[in-house]
Amino acid sequence: MTKPPVTIHDVARRAGVSPGTVSRATRGYEGLTAATRERVMRAVEELGYRPHPAAQRLSSGRSLTVAVTVPFFTLPSMSARLSGAINLLAGTPYDLIIHNIQVPSERVACFQQIPHRRQADGLLIISISPLCDTEVAWLNQAEIPIVMIDADHPGLTNFRRVVVDDEEGGRLATRHLLELGHRRIGFVGDHTDNPFHFTSTRDRLRGHLQALEAAGLPVRPDDRVQGEHCRAEARRLAGRLLASSDRPSAIFAASDTQAAGVLEAARDLGLRVPDQLSVIGFDDIELAEIVGLSTVRQPLFRSGQRGMQLLLDAVRGHPYPPGREVLPLELVVRGTTGPPDA
């Protein structure tokens, strides 16, 4: 015979409190003593009680849902950030709605609708940058808390933003190659005039050029190739760059995905890595460790966790002050970089 489900009243009787106290304890509300909360949670565990989501929503007057907007979430770097956010959300009563932005019009619709229709209790924006003034104006009128990861704008003074310094990352990668003795360093990245206006490649390229100039080296436009963000395109572009006898001895790729394409191009041309060509990427996605790629590690998973924690704190009424939180970058040296062939 099937046992009847455990109810909030069963937990209240076991803990010697009211059903309302059980509700507050299981939803993490403050105002309860540590002893009361512990007694309730012990009864919850002993009885195997699982709060009903619909009942929680009704009692709290909230949707108990957070929304995330992310472009192309199947890209490894986006997926890692999203995984961090989902990991942090696990064990909370909140459901997650993911809005995968694949065309610019979807971005406009999300910014116009989600923050103003109470479809969620909070909104996490991942890697949608730069924002235009119109989009910032929409967000500044939002009716729910908003936290941003890898997204920034001077007008976002009302929000908490979790970012990395992409410019510094470009300098870090290029300085590593310079310190190894390379004096001709190519660059493979995305178009800077992409329809989504992503700025990471632009900023990483800027840091790369700054490092070259600081070393007193000429900036060669022919050593810079840019195209669609994918491994196949990076392979094609790098193949064109490396086919010449007057080629760079090292390449900085704006992402690990593109660095993988560069490695394929080197293999196509019979170039030994790192003896005849050094390659460094950016991100430190799982693929980088598998292929032994030197890279600039940004804390993708951690940034997703941090952004979601900030959002949940704000949703629960404990927001951090608005501002930029810059997470550290780290140079990871593996087997694809070394001194140039003598």
N, C-alpha and C positions, 0 to 999 in steps of 0.2 A: 504494500500500500504506500502510495506517495505521501511523503510528509508535507504538511502545509508550509508555505514559505514563511520565513522569519519576518516579522513586522517591526516597525519602529516602536510599537507598544510593548512588544516582547523585550526589546533592548531596554526600554525605559523601566520596566518592572525589574529586570535583572540588575540594572545599575542603581535603582532607587531614585530615579529622577523623572522629570516630565518628558513627554515626547518632544516638546519644543527644545529642551536642553540637548537631547540626542541629535536633533536636527542641526543645532548650532555647532555642536562638537564635531559632527561628521563633515560639515562644510567649512571647518577651519575658522569659524568666527571667534573674535576675541570676546572678553567679558566673562569667561569661565575661569575658575581656579584650576590650577594644574591638577589637583587631586580629583576634581569632578571630571575634567577631560580624560584623565587616565582611567577613571572608573568606567566611563562610557565606552572608551575605545577598547577596554578589556572585555566588556560585555559584547561589543560588536564582534570582536575576534572569536570569543568563545561560542557565540551563537551562529557565526558565519553570516552575519547580516550584510546585505548589499542594498544601499539606498536606491530607490527607483528614480531614474533620471527625470521622468516627467513630474514626479512628486517634488523633487528638489527644485525644478524650474518654477513650479507653481508656488511653492512656499517662499522662494527667494525673490520672486518678481523679476528674475533675470532669465536670459536664454541659456546660461551656462554653456556658452559656445564662444570660442575665439576664432577669428578669421585670419588667414595668412594669404597674402598676395605674393607670388613668386613667379618670375619669368622662366619658362623652359625648365621646369623642376626636374627633368630627367638628366640635365647636364650634371656631371659629377660634383662640381663645386656647389651648385644650387641644392642638389640632393643631400649633400653633407650638412649644409646649414639647416635644411628642413628636418633632417634626422635629429639634429641636436634639439630643435624646438619640440619635436614630437616626444623625444626622450624625456624632456623636462615636464611635459604635460601629462605623461603617464602617471597614474596614481591620483590624479586630481579629478574632480567631478566634471571637468570641462570637456566638451566635444570640440572637434577641430573641423573647420571648413577650409579647404584649400582652393584658392582661385589661381589657376595656372594661366599666366598672361602670355599669350603667344602672338598677338597682334596688337598694335598700338591702341586700337579702338577699345579692346578689352580693358586696357589700363585706364582709359578715361572713364569707362563705365564703373569700374571698381571704386575709383576715387570719388565719383559723384554719388554713388549709392550706398556702399557698405557703411561708411562712418555716420550716415544720416538717417538710416531707416531702422536702426536698432536690430539689425539682422544678427548682430553678435555683441558680446559684452566688451570686446577689445579687438584691435586690429594690429597685426604684425606685418610690416612691409619689408620684404627681403629683396635686396639687389635691384631696386628700381631707382635709377639715378642717371643724370640729374633730373630733378623735378623742375618743371617750369613754374613761373609765378602764378599762373591760373590754378595749377594743381596744388600749390602751397596754400593758396587762398581757400580752396575747398577743404583741405585737411585742417586748416586753422579754425574752421567752423564745425569741426567734428563733434558729435555728441557722445563719443566713446573714447577711452584712452587709446593712444597710438604709440607704438615703439617701432623704430626703424633699424634695420641691419644692413650695412653696406649701402646706405642711401643718405644723401646729405644735400643741403641747400642753405644759403645764408639766412633765408627767411624762416627756417624751421626752429624758431626760438622757443616754441611751446612743447617740444618733444625731446625724448631721450633717444639718442642715436648711438649705435654700436658700429664702429668702423675700424678699418686699418689704414695705414698710410701707404697707399700704392706707389706714390712717388719715391718714398724711402725704399720700398721693396725693389723698384727698378735700379736704384743706386746700389743697393746691397748685392743684387745679382751681378751687376756689371763690375763692381769693385772686386768681387771674387775672381772674375775672369781676368781682370787687370793684374791682380796680385799674383796670378799664376803665370803672368808674362805675355798674355795675349794683347796685341795692339791693333788687331782688325776684328771687330766684333759685330756680327750682324744681328738683326732683330726681325722676328716673325710674330705678327699679331693680327688683331681684327681691324676692320675699317673703323676709324674714329668717327665717321659720319653715319653710323648705323642708325636705323629707324627708331631704335629704343634709346638712343643717346647714352649708351653705357660708357662710363668714363674710366673704367679700370685700365684698359689698354692705353688710353691717352696718357694717364698719369704714370703708368709704369714706363712708357716710352719716354716721357719727360724726364723721369729719374735716370733712365739709361743714358740719355743725351747729356744730362748734367754731369754724370760720372765721367763720360768721355771727355767733355770739355775741361773738367777739373784736372784730368790727367794730361791735358795739352794735346789731345789727339783730334784729328780732323773728323768732322761729322760727314759721312759719305751717304748721300741719299740713296745710292744704288744698293747699299747694304741693308736697306730697310724694305721689307715686303709685308703687305697687309691684305687681308681678304676675309672671307666668311669664317666664323669661329667653328671650325671642325678639324678633325685630324686629317681627313683626305685633302682638304684645301691647303693645310699647312704643309703636307707632304709635297703637293704640287709646287707651292711657292718656294719652299726650301730647295727643292730639286732644281728650280730655275736659278736660284741664288748660288748654289754649290756647283753647278755644272761648269762654271768658268774656272780656268786655271788661276785667275786672280780672284780668289774667293776668300771669305773670312776664315779665320782659324777657330772661331767660336761663334755660337749663336745663343742669344737670350730670347726665349719664347715667352710670350705674355701669359701663357697658361701651360699646365702640364699636358693637357690634351693636345695643344699645338706642338709642344716639345716632342710628344710621341710621334707626330707626323714628321718632324725634323729628323728624328732617329731613323724613321723608315726611309726617308730620302737619302740619308747617309748610307744606309745599307744598299739601296738601289744603285748608288754610284760607287760602291765598294770602298767607302771611306771608313777607316777604323776609328772607333770612338773609345777613349778620348784622344788617342795618339794623333790622329789627323784632323779631328774635329771635336771640340768640347761643346756640350749642350747643357743649358740650365733652364728650368721651367719656373712656374709660379703656382702655388696652391698647396702642394703636397697631398694630392688625392691618392687613393689607394693604389692606383696604377703606378704612381711614381716609385713607390717602394718595390713593387713587383719587378719593374724594369731597371731598378737601380739608378734612378734619375736624380741628379742634383737639382735642388729646387729651393725656392723661398717659401717656407711654410707659413701660411696664415691659419689661425685657429678657426676653421670652418665650423666644425661640430660645436666647439665651445661658444662661438658667436651665436649660434642658433639657440643654445641653452640659455645664454645670458640674456638675449633679447626676449625670450619667452618668460624668463623669471621676472624681468623688469615689467613686462606687460601684466603678468598675473598679480604682481604687487600693486600695480596701478588699478587693476580691476577690483581688487579687494580693498581699495581705499588707502593704500600706502605708496603713493607714487614717489619715485626719485625726482630730484630737481631736474628740469630740462637741461640738456647739454650733450656734448660729444664724449663718448667713452672710447678711447683708442686702444685697441688690443695689440699686443706685441707681435712682430714678425720674427722669424728665425731662419737663418741660413742653414740648409741641410745639405751637406756634401756627401755625395755617393760616387758611383763609378763612371759618370758621364762627363766629368770635368777633370782636366789635368793640364800640365804645362804643354805649350805648343811643340809640335814635332820639330826637332832641330834641323 
